[in-house]
């Protein structure tokens, strides 16, 4: 397993309510995404636990693009990856963020 | 004086030699080897019927078992190399030359024999191209075909899987060749005559019914959420704006996903009656929910699909059926229809390069093309107009010349649908297709490209749709492709500013630009989520092959 952490500042979307969102199921080629509100002085922290080593550069790009689409503030994003493709990661992240923000967006 | 009837006389000599082994047109199964030895001459061009579905498997076995001292140097012309015997004939020295179209299951063995100089490949064709050559410069001397049933006069009933039989028999019978048909049964009265007995020389009842591969069955349970997302993008981004009414779908889960969200997503967008009315398509089980929902007006097929017989019989308004109720397919007719009468082809691929050339060639395998290049190319001879065809043509021409100086014409929509990464993180977008290296190692004249970039109008990935019709130069085209290539090396090397500019112009459209709600991209959107759902949607008429029965 490899653990990767990314931090972003300057996000504007946040959700005050204390509720986490879990999207997706663990399975081959799949992953879990959890987004929860957290007091992070406005930062968004993304933690990736992945079964596939050596894809750091792609994760960096995938997460950065996600933050560009959904600039979250005071949010902790946890990803548990079992070899999902970037397509699956992006879709799950977007679905989780849409759910997380709900009508607050 | 020149003898103008040598072929006819040669035919008669073959028939005379055969007479000892036959009773009228009927040949006993155990005499098939003797018959083939009697009618086949060294160096003959022999057409062996075999497609990716129906196989003249008994005759293939008999041919491969011939004594190479008597039958040798045959030139095989055939649609598909699917069975081991199709390669055995070369390994055993019965045949030495090959012209074909597709070799999916035998692609690896074929590549090995080609590199060992055991097979001389004339060319790899599309189906329609190969059929065309049967009437020009590849006319068979002997054809070995396959039918459901025959009567004693040689009339053939091909049933739902007529496929290639008419075109092969016509080319052979009317040029003084010999036609031998294997059939599952010999009966007194056929349900209908698909091939007239006058065109058939011999019929042999095979000990076992011929093999048929259920090639077009896709279990909805295996469709992924990314495929649902891409299907939503296809419908909202291409089917709806172009009002695509006549079309062909390639084989695979990507297009099965589209078929399965017609009754849900497309219906919710108010598209019923506006898109997907007329199809050149095999009877895909995945199309059942859309047919039942009233989306589909007509389906003409290349071949049939196992398990769909009763359903087709019960829907003669949709499918082409005979007076006996069973379907009539015809690969040559349907290929022509798909090429000339369809507004769109959409299908999956394995590799796309920076010019949009699309290829399924991989190293160590000579797989060929099948029908995709005919479906997936602009029909330059088309002259009838439709909304989709005119809009595509307009987009390709707008702004290129001063108004009034451009000759208006339409263009076919050719959509390549591909996830940016395939299995094992193999990128679908590449700087150079594997086809180049394959051409070198297999000594081909050209890299085997399935669909040339100049024919591809749209590339659809999970990241977006690139509309290549709107690109005005090679640089734009390359950036449009990079702009939907995701996190592949080709995608990561994009010029971000140019890509954003293309997005502003609508050349690239992201799901959010199309108004596709990603939260709906789940398997819940599929009108059938399992094989059992398909059976249920058919009112119990669809009878899936055993291997797909997982309940």
Interface residues (C-beta under 8 A of the other chain):
Chain A: X52 X55 X57 X58 X61 X62 X69 X85 X86 X87 X88 X90 X91 X94 X95 X98 X99
Chain B: X224 X225 X226 X229 X419 X420 X421 X425 X461 X462 X463 X486 X487 X492 X512 X518 X519 X521
